[in-house]
Amino acid sequence: MNLNNYLKQLIMKKVLQISAALDQPRLLEAIIEKLAHRRYDIGYSKEKMPKGYEADETSSTEAYVSGTVEFNYNGNEKIRMPFITCFLFTCAHGKQEPYKLNWSMSLS
């Protein structure tokens, strides 16, 4: 057996599960939606659209997020690490709706 096949056998039979838990996710969502709320309306949500479509207005903001990330290796080794990182959050709203969080991504 060559080295590549041997390494593939070793690596492919391992299971790594990664999960993350945010500190106070509901509070974070409420804060993000308030930060995204514009004090003025550009008017995109009032534009005429084809039947069945609705124009959405979006707003984005950055915020730091903290929590714990957990690595579980083959079900018997667990590593838990706290984290704090910057995220970009995007909220959208239609004609009669308030801003709602619908997208986020880590900037690290």
Number of C-alpha atoms within 10 A of each C-alpha: 5 6 8 9 10 10 10 10 11 10 10 8 8 10 10 11 11 12 10 15 13 15 15 11 13 10 9 16 14 12 12 22 22 15 17 20 19 13 6 6 10 9 11 14 19 15 10 10 10 7 6 5 8 16 17 17 17 19 17 18 15 17 15 12 16 17 15 14 15 15 16 15 14 12 11 6 9 14 10 13 11 13 14 12 12 14 16 15 21 20 23 21 19 16 14 8 10 13 22 20 20 12 11 14 11 13 11 6
